[in-house]
Amino acid sequence: MTRQTSQSSRVRSFKPRSAGGALGGILGAVAMSAIAGVLVTAAVTPVVALSGISTSSAINIFEKLPNHLNPGRLAEPSTIYATGSDGTVHKLAEFYDQDRKMVGWDDISQFVKDAAVAEEDPRFYTHGGVDVLASGRAVLQNATGQNLSGASTITMQYVRNVLIQDAYAIPDKEERDVAYKKAMEQSMDRKLQEMRYAISIEKKYPKDEILLGYLNIALFGRTIYGIESAAQYYYSTSAKDLSLAQAASLVAIVNNPSLYQLDVEENLAANKERRDKILGSMLKHGKITQAQYDEAVETPVEPKIQPREQGCFLAEKNFGAGHFCDFVQRYIRQDPNFGDTPEDRAFNFARGGYQIYTTLDLDMQAAGNEAMRSTVPANMPGINVGGASVSVQVGTGKVLAMVQNRPFNNAQEFLDANPDFTGINYNTDFDYGGSSGFQIGSTFKPVTLAEWIRTGHSVRDVVNVSSRSNVPYQSFRASCMPDGVYSYGSFSFTNDNEGTRGNQPVLTAIANSVNGGLVSMQQKMDLCDTFSTAQKLGLHRASPQPVWTQEEADAGAVAQELVGTNKNPTLHGDPYDLTMVPSNVYGGVDEIAPITVASAYAAFAGNGTVCTPVPIEKIVGPDDEQVPFTKSKCTEGIAPEVAAGVAYALQYTVTNGLARHANSPFGIPHLAKTGTTDDVVDNWTAGASSTVATATWVGNAGPTQLWDGSWGRVSTQPFGGLMYADQTIWPAMMNVADQKYGGTAFPEPSAASVQQTMVTVPDVKGKSFDEASSMLTQLGFDVADGGEVDSSVARGQIARSDPEGGSSAGLGTLVTIYRSNGEADKVPDGLVGALGRDAEATLKGAGFSQVSFTCEGSGKPDPKKHRVVSVSPESGSEARPDAGVTLTLACGNKDDD
């Protein structure tokens, strides 16, 4: 096993000098002795009568050295906590560069204190920081090459350790290495500075405080610092409860950790020898009795090693919360409160001694894990299967649960041997866990709905929901694009649910997730505004858009001015912006993290307020003071009345649509929306109560090699119930949320957003088809061409509409307009009540040659006697002249006269 170099042992003696340098060494020793003797006296006596030129010179040299040393704050582990349902605080994981736990004077066994003083510095309580006798002897020994003693007092050793720790506290590696080398330097200058600092510390701090600092700072091997951590690691006990033999054994390690540390079996004999020497010193100086000494030296060195594990794998092992723990770490690494760079923040996190209390709800976490891992396996043949679900608190952004199908571990060697684990967090953005997100499909539709309501429309307005081909791109307004329209050309789309077609209320289109309805809605709005609403709701890509490269420009693929810009159109050119294409409004093509989706749905449930996700409740530093960190930022994503309208529609989707699995068994109102992408690669359920929002994704986590050797994201459909797994996981987590956090009714939507807007149908008779169509569409009606009908109106002009002009119809209603073929005449008025023969004459005079009679009664019709009671086609209607007209007469058994 690799031996370690002591960093907190006695200061090493100076290197032996060559014969040629002996004179210089002796002269240096003289000067050093003068400083160590006379100036130590000066340090503790205000006025000292000094004589002799060499002594005065030595004092001048010494006094010019800096005398201020700030012990600073020592590195301590940072710990992440979560709170259980009973209020118990549980440790998720801890992290450290140095395994140290600071303790007070009363928390350390007196045996430890006495052992350190008796062996390391017997005159500790009488000298002023430098032991004059020991220093003089050591200087002469070193100068003559005997290399017998470093003569460092406990105070000087403390100084050395402070300088080492100051070096370790420098984030920059190069600067840190220089400072460490200087702290470990073996030279008279360094020794002299050490003395100067020791004297200044003795003036400022009580002896017990200096000894306490020494015992908390000392290295006990590996990364174990301080007597408390040493007691825990080597003997599975506390520093307060160490026996005499254990105390002496641990103090022995400080002299040379690599030689005496107890977790190396071949070190045990050397440790016992050193321990017994310390016990002898304690006996010699009256710190223990002969009986105590005899018992202790007879005690074998029997360590009980208890490693202090660190890392998020502990959170995974104990609570299934490894990915959440990793998110907390990454959140801090993104927080400028902890340093200027991610490296600085990680460095400070591992040394800061922070107590990090998280927002994690262990009950929701447990329920989510059980549902996720019993439904979605970590591995399946033929698919890179993945599942993720995350819950946030409405109105605060606090992350309450974060689960996924593959447990967490980020040690590559472990991952190579355990493919069921992963270090990638599927729930978060790439910068917070390594996932590039997943295509969100129809879970984007409520964003389009929000813009629909914002622009004054109602969820009961009617739109065309049918699949369509060759939809013109220019039919989509886009005020932020150069020509004011999205583009030119066309696209086609289909509905997954072809059972819902024709003209239907928006409420039906949302509840049944019918793509055509969303296309029709967007054609009545501005595409740029819809994506602006998405952005205000916090929706963004989990990883950046691809950009055009210089190589592509050189190859002629794109113009030079496009180099460095996004390949796909976005609202502001930001690489994290969503792709601004019409198809995105009904089946989001962008890859978005589940945590981002959950936050947006929390806004639908929370009066439009969107809050950035935050996994931390509070952070407490080693001094028990609150540590600032980046908290959730809450802004208005959409207006409250818009949010209420969306909530109304999404609650309807739960009670009457495709999200019935999101119903609460506890009667808590829920809103929700499902989403499925092309080929059933991704499956979503996103929704919320008034208190908690959850987004669940199950699908293909990444490319899989296909049968033909290519790579692609395969469908989940062939893999049993995998495509429906989200419908099990989402309710499992929300059921716990409902029980713990409750929920109230969503705010009442405005009448304008839920009542159908009624509009008077204009009279378009006699208009051209284009003119009639324009009149109707400008009023918000959908228009259909009913073809030609018989009419007296000029050929090609509109004969009639259905609904008729002058009637009232709902906004978006399909109005069918019929063009005239010019081959009909108007059936004359005044026929009813006339004698049959007179009515016949009138009809024939108007060009209707085919006239027939029928009786209303039981007799035979007699046009000369009987009068007309009805006409078919009726008077005023239009019919072809060669079409027959039937006159119904009032016939009876008697004459009408």
DRENSEMAR-875543 format. One record per residue (C-alpha): residue in three letters; y negated, x, z. Coordinates in steps of 0.25 Angstrom, whole numbers, plus 5000, padded with zeros to 4 digits. Layout:
# residues N
alaYXZ ...
This chain:
# residues 897
met500050005000 thr498650054997 arg497950115008 gln496550075012 thr495350155016 ser494650115029 gln493250065028 ser493050035042 ser493750155049 arg493050265055 val492150345046 arg492950445039 ser492650595043 phe491850675033 lys492650755023 pro493050895027 arg492051005021 ser492351125014 ala492151265020 gly490851285011 gly490351155017 ala490651185031 leu489251235035 gly488651115029 gly489551025036 ile489251085050 leu487751075047 gly487950925044 ala488750915056 val487650965065 ala486650875059 met487650755060 ser487950795074 ala486450795077 ile486250655071 ala487550605078 gly487150655091 val485650665093 leu485250545084 val486250455090 thr485550475103 ala484250445096 ala484750315091 val485050265105 thr483850335112 pro482450295108 val481850435110 val482650565110 ala482050705111 leu482650785100 ser482550935097 gly483051025087 ile482751025072 ser484150995067 thr484250875076 ser482850815072 ser483250835057 ala484550765059 ile483850645066 asn482850635054 ile483950625045 phe484650525053 glu483450435055 lys483150435040 leu484450355038 pro484350205037 asn484850145050 his484949995046 leu486349935044 asn486549785042 pro487949755045 gly487849635036 arg488849525034 leu490349565033 ala491249505022 glu492049395026 pro492949295019 ser492449165013 thr493249045016 ile493348915009 tyr493648785017 ala493948635014 thr493948525024 gly495148425026 ser495048275028 asp495048295043 gly493848395043 thr494748515045 val494248635037 his495248705029 lys495148845023 leu495448845008 ala495348995006 glu494549125009 phe494049245001 tyr493649375006 asp493449525002 gln493549565016 asp494549485026 arg493549475038 lys493349375048 met492149405057 val492349385072 gly491549395085 trp491649485096 asp492449395105 asp493449365093 ile493949515094 ser494949565104 gln494449665114 phe495549755110 val495049765096 lys493649805101 asp494149905111 ala495149965101 ala494049985091 val493150055101 ala494150135108 glu494750195095 glu493550195086 asp492350225095 pro492550235110 arg491050265112 phe490650145104 tyr489950075116 thr489150195120 his488650265107 gly487550215099 gly488350205086 val488650355084 asp489650425093 val488950555095 leu490150635100 ala491050585090 ser490050605079 gly489750745082 arg491250775083 ala491550705070 val490450785063 leu490950915067 gln492350885063 asn491950835050 ala491050955047 thr492151055050 gly493150975042 gln494050925053 asn493850775048 leu494250715062 ser493350605065 gly492350515059 ala491650475072 ser491250345067 thr490850245078 ile491250095077 thr489750075074 met489850185063 gln491150125058 tyr490449985058 val489250045050 arg490250105040 asn490949965038 val489549895037 leu489249995025 ile490549965019 gln490349815020 asp488949825014 ala489549895002 tyr490649785001 ala489549685001 ile488949724988 pro489449634977 asp489249744966 lys490449824965 glu489749954961 glu488749944972 arg489749904982 asp490650034978 val489450124980 ala489050064994 tyr490550074998 lys490650214994 lys489350255001 ala489850175014 met491150255014 glu490450395010 gln490950515019 ser489650585021 met488750635033 asp487650545027 arg488550425028 lys488950455042 leu487550485046 gln487150345040 glu488250285047 met487750335061 arg486350295058 tyr486850145055 ala487750145067 ile486650185076 ser485750075071 ile486849975072 glu487050015087 lys485549995090 lys485649855084 tyr486949795088 pro487749785101 lys489049865102 asp489949745102 glu489349695089 ile489549825082 leu490949825086 leu491149685082 gly490549715068 tyr491449835067 leu492749755070 asn492249645060 ile491949745049 ala493149845050 leu494149845039 phe495549825043 gly496249855030 arg496349785016 thr495149685016 ile495349645031 tyr494049665039 gly493749645053 ile494549625065 glu494849475064 ser495349485050 ala496149605054 ala496749535066 gln497149415057 tyr497749495046 tyr498549595053 tyr498949515066 ser498649375062 thr497749355074 ser496349355078 ala495549475082 lys495349405095 asp496849395098 leu497249535094 ser498149615104 leu497849755109 ala498849815099 gln498349725087 ala496949765090 ala497149915090 ser498049895078 leu496949835070 val495849925075 ala496750035070 ile496649985056 val495150005055 asn495350155056 asn496150165042 pro496550025037 ser497450075026 leu498250155036 tyr498250055047 gln498249915041 leu499349835046 asp499849765034 val500449895028 glu501749915036 glu501750065035 asn500350065042 leu500950005055 ala501350135061 ala500050195058 asn499250075064 lys500050085077 glu499750225078 arg498250205076 arg498350075085 asp498950155097 lys497950255096 ile496850145097 leu497650095109 gly497550235115 ser496050235113 met495950105120 leu496750145132 lys495950275132 his494650205133 gly495050105143 lys495149985133 ile496549945137 thr497549975148 gln498750065147 ala499649945147 gln498949875136 tyr499050015128 asp500550025131 glu500749885126 ala499949895114 val500550025109 glu501949965110 thr501549845102 pro502049865087 val501049845076 glu501549715070 pro500449645061 lys500549505057 ile499849505043 gln499149385040 pro498349395026 arg497049325025 glu497249255011 gln496149225002 gly495949154989 cys495949014984 phe497449014983 leu497448984998 ala496648854995 glu497648824984 lys498848854993 asn498348765005 phe497548654998 gly497748654983 ala496248694982 gly496348834975 his495448784963 phe494448724972 cys494348854981 asp494248934968 phe493048834964 val492348864977 gln492449014975 arg491949004960 tyr490848904965 ile490349014974 arg490449114963 gln489549034955 asp488549014966 pro487249104966 asn487149084981 phe488249184983 gly487849294973 asp487249324960 thr488549344952 pro489849274953 glu490449414958 asp489349424969 arg489749284973 ala491249304974 phe490949434981 asn490049364992 phe491049254993 ala492249344996 arg491349415007 gly490449305012 gly491249245023 tyr490849105018 gln491448985024 ile491548885012 tyr491748745015 thr492148665002 thr492048524998 leu493548514995 asp494248385000 leu495648435004 asp496148285004 met495748264990 gln496248404986 ala497548374991 ala497648244984 gly497248304971 asn498248414972 glu499348324975 ala499048234963 met498748344954 arg499948434956 ser500948324957 thr500348264943 val499948394935 pro500948514936 ala500348654936 asn501148684923 met501848604913 pro502548654900 gly501748634887 ile500348614894 asn499348694902 val499248574912 gly498048554920 gly497448464930 ala496248464938 ser495448364947 val494248384955 ser493448284964 val491948294968 gln491148214978 val490148114971 gly488648154974 thr488948294980 gly489848374970 lys490748414981 val492148454975 leu493148384984 ala494448414977 met494948504965 val496348504961 gln497148554949 asn498648554945 arg498748714945 pro498548774959 phe497548884961 asn497749034961 asn496849144954 ala497749264956 gln498249304942 glu499549374947 phe499849244954 leu499449154942 asp500349234933 ala501549204942 asn501149064945 pro500748984933 asp500548854941 phe499348914947 thr497948934941 gly496648994944 ile495848904935 asn495148784940 tyr495248664931 asn494248584938 thr493048674937 asp492148744926 phe492648874921 asp491648954929 tyr492248884942 gly493748894939 gly494048944925 ser494348814918 ser493648774905 gly493748624909 phe494448514901 gln494048414890 ile493548294898 gly493848184887 ser493448044891 thr492948084905 phe491648114897 lys491447964893 pro490647924906 val489548024902 thr489347954889 leu489347824897 ala488347874906 glu487447904895 trp487747764889 ile487247704902 arg486047794903 thr485547754890 gly485547604894 his486947554889 ser487947474897 val489347494899 arg489647354893 asp488947384880 val489847384869 val490247494860 asn491247524849 val492447594855 ser493347614843 ser493847744837 arg493047784825 ser493047884814 asn491947964808 val490847934818 pro489548004813 tyr489048114822 gln487648074819 ser487847934826 phe487748014839 arg486248034843 ala486048174849 ser484548204852 cys484848344856 met485448374842 pro484548424830 asp484748294822 gly484748204834 val486248164831 tyr487448234835 ser487948284822 tyr488348244808 gly489748214803 ser490748124811 phe491948114820 ser493048024824 phe493647984837 thr494747894842 asn494947814855 asp496147844864 asn496147694867 glu496147624854 gly496447494861 thr494947484864 arg494147474852 gly493047394845 asn491747374853 gln491947374868 pro491047394880 val490747534885 leu491447504898 thr492747484890 ala492547604882 ile492347684895 ala493447614903 asn494447634891 ser493847774887 val493647734872 asn493047844865 gly492347754854 gly491547684865 leu490947814869 val490647854855 ser489947724852 met489147744865 gln488647884862 gln488247834848 lys487147754855 met486647874864 asp486248014862 leu487348114863 cys486448224869 asp486048124880 thr487548104883 phe487848254885 ser486548264893 thr487148164903 ala488448234903 gln487648364907 lys486948294918 leu488248244923 gly488648394924 leu489648394913 his489848524907 arg490948614901 ala491848684910 ser491648814901 pro490648854891 gln490648804877 pro491148904866 val489948964859 trp489749024845 thr490049174844 gln489449284836 glu490749304829 glu490749154824 ala489349174819 asp489749304812 ala490949234806 gly489949124801 ala490549014809 val489148984815 ala487749024813 gln487249144821 glu486249054829 leu487448984835 val488049104842 gly488149084857 thr487948934856 asn488948824859 lys489948794848 asn489848644853 pro488648564854 thr488048544868 leu486848484874 his486048604878 gly486948724873 asp487448754886 pro488948804885 tyr489348714896 asp488748594889 leu489648484884 thr489948474869 met489048374864 val489848294854 pro490048144852 ser491548154855 asn491248214869 val490648084873 tyr491948014874 gly492948124875 gly492348244881 val492748374873 asp492148474883 glu493048544894 ile492448504908 ala492948534922 pro493448424930 ile492448454941 thr491348434931 val491848294927 ala492048254942 ser490548284945 ala490148204933 tyr490948084937 ala490448104951 ala489048074945 phe489547944939 ala490047904953 gly488847954960 asn487547894954 gly487447994943 thr487348114952 val488148234947 cys488348354957 thr488948484954 pro490248514960 val490248594973 pro491448644981 ile490748694993 glu490248615005 lys489648725013 ile489748875015 val489548945028 gly489349095029 pro489849195040 asp488549165048 asp488849015048 glu487648995039 gln487748895027 val487848975014 pro487148915002 phe487948884990 thr487748804977 lys487848654981 ser488148534972 lys486948504963 cys486848354961 thr485948294950 glu485848154943 gly486848164931 ile486548014927 ala485747904933 pro486347824944 glu486347694936 val487047774924 ala488047824934 ala488347684939 gly488547634925 val489547744922 ala490247724936 tyr490347574932 ala491047604919 leu491947714925 gln492347614937 tyr492747514926 thr493547624920 val494347634933 thr494547484935 asn494747444920 gly494847564911 leu495747694910 ala495447754924 arg496147644932 his496947754939 ala495547794945 asn495547664954 ser495447694969 pro496547634977 phe495547624989 gly494547534981 ile493547654979 pro492747634966 his493047734956 leu492547774942 ala493347854933 lys493647894918 thr494847954911 gly494748054900 thr495848104890 thr495548214880 asp496148224866 asp497748234866 val497748204881 val497448354884 asp496448314896 asn496548194905 trp495448154915 thr495148064926 ala493748074931 gly493047974941 ala492447954955 ser492247864966 ser490747854972 thr491147984981 val492148074973 ala492348104959 thr493648164953 ala493948224939 thr495448244936 trp495948314923 val497348344919 gly497748404906 asn497948534898 ala497248644905 gly497248744893 pro497948774880 thr499448774879 gln500248844868 leu500648734858 trp501948724850 asp501348784838 gly500848904846 ser499348854847 trp498648834860 gly498048694864 arg497848594875 val499048504874 ser499048354878 thr499448314891 gln500048184886 pro501548244884 phe501548294898 gly501948164906 gly500948104914 leu500048224914 met498948154906 tyr498848044917 ala498848144929 asp497348134931 gln497647984934 thr498448024946 ile497548144951 trp496248074951 pro496647954959 ala497348044969 met496048124972 met495148004972 asn496047924981 val495848034992 ala494348034989 asp494247884990 gln494847885004 lys494048005009 tyr492647975002 gly492747834999 gly491847774988 thr490847664985 ala490547574973 phe489847644962 pro488347604960 glu488147474952 pro487847504938 ser486547444932 ala486647314924 ala486247384912 ser487347484912 val488447374914 gln487947254907 gln488147234893 thr486847244885 met486647114877 val485847124864 thr485447014854 val486147034841 pro485147044829 asp485246954817 val485647044806 lys485946934796 gly485346974782 lys485147124786 ser485847234779 phe487047294786 asp486347424790 glu485147344795 ala485947254803 ser486847374808 ser485547444813 met485047324820 leu486247304828 thr486547454831 gln485147474836 leu485347364846 gly486647424851 phe487647344843 asp488847404836 val488947354822 ala490147324814 asp490247284799 gly490947144797 gly490947154782 glu490547044773 val490446904776 asp490146774767 ser488646754769 ser487446704762 val486646824766 ala486346924755 arg487547004752 gly487647134761 gln486747084771 ile487247044785 ala487746904786 arg488046894801 ser488346974813 asp489346954824 pro488846934835 glu487746854828 gly486346894827 gly485546834839 ser486746834849 ser486846934861 ala487847044861 gly488147164870 leu487547294866 gly488547374858 thr489247244853 leu489847254839 val489047174830 thr489747144817 ile488847124805 tyr489347054792 arg488747074778 ser488546954768 asn489346954755 gly488246854750 glu489346754746 ala489046644756 asp488146524757 lys487646454769 val488346324772 pro487246214771 asp486746144784 gly486645994785 leu488045964782 val488545904795 gly488245754796 ala488145744781 leu489145654773 gly490245744768 arg489845724753 asp488445764756 ala488845884764 glu489745924752 ala488645914742 thr487746004751 leu488846104752 lys489046104737 gly487646114734 ala487546234743 gly488646304734 phe489846264743 ser490846204733 gln492046194742 val491846084752 ser492946014759 phe493045894769 thr493845874782 cys493845764792 glu493445774807 gly494245644809 ser495545584805 gly495045524792 lys494845574778 pro493545644775 asp492545564766 pro491345644762 lys490645514758 lys490845454771 his491045564782 arg490045654787 val490145804790 val490345844804 ser490545994802 val490546104791 ser491446224789 pro490846334787 glu489746274795 ser488346244790 gly487446364790 ser488646464789 glu488946544776 ala490146534767 arg490546564753 pro490146454743 asp491546454739 ala492046434753 gly492446294757 val491646214766 thr492246104775 leu491545984779 thr492145904791 leu491845754790 ala491845654801 cys493045574796 gly493545444802 asn494445324799 lys493145244796 asp492045264787 asp490845334793 asp489945224789 
